[in-house]
């Protein structure tokens, strides 16, 4: 995976080159903005990954 340019957020796997940071949304956005962003991400996830039943 790492030869292909992919890394894992796990601490026991990975390389020294790639480090992941935790992001806390409540310190960055208001509650209204977080709700709007989560709705946008949920909508995008459904468009990309959820099949519609016929």
C-alpha angles and dihedrals in degrees: 000000000000091000087058092053098259125128137188125234089220114112095221094054129051142051136290090245097065122056126170124216126209113239120205109203096195091066092050105038139031119251091257092052092048091051091049093048093047090051090051092050092047090050091049092048091053092049093050106033113018119083120215114236114234 
